[in-house]
Amino acid sequence: MPILETRDLTKKFGGVTAVDHLSLEVEEYSILGILGPNGAGKSTLFNLISGVYRPDAGEVSFKGKRITGLAPHKIARKGVGRMFQVTKVFSKLSVLENMLVAVVDRKTVNPVKRAHELLEYVGLINLKDEKAENLSGGQQRLLEFARILMPDPELFLLDEPFAGVHPLMKEKIMNSVTEIHDRDRKTFIVISHDTVSMMSLCTEIAVLNYGELIARGTPEEIRCNEEVIESYLGA
């Protein structure tokens, strides 16, 4: 059974159709990569799934239940974690406080202990009392990744998690995704222009162009797809 499903999902901005009748199923415990050129509708898709945007048509289902039109915080409470394309941290709060914000309205057992464990996991424990604004861009990205782990979501939406990140930190994020997927049987949808990393990280790839799904398959199948090569990989 798919953990997430979109049916004829459509979103327009004026005369531009960003997502065009997109139907997509995401299998539970998979790592699905979303590739496509700029303007393909990738981030818009995430915004529709997470409730930032309301679709003009179509619907989104999570674990078999319709979530279309719900507020972002309600979708998050159902088990969907979101990492944005542009890093979003609370700059004036400490690293530890940033972690605790993620569970402020939840009944989480020992939240401080969990925050310490996750900061240790991503290598930021020594900076727990530092203001987030003093972290490097890569460290802020790691903090955002650790923060979405706090409420233990079932589905992770990662939008350009490797952008502007030092290669060592990118490797840390990739290894963490693989480990969490394998150990905790979590589901990930990852958007990235880093095709090399995506091909090694993801179990399956979907390619968007002009808001439409033009190809889907294993990384090897996508590498050999002529339409994908012409519209994206060969660009």
Helices and strands as residue ranges (DSSP letters): E 2-13, E 16-27, E 31-35, H 42-49, E 57-62, E 65-66, H 72-77, E 80-83, H 95-101, H 111-122, G 125-127, G 132-134, H 137-149, E 155-159, H 167-184, E 187-191, H 195-201, E 204-209, E 212-217, H 219-223, H 226-228, I 229-233
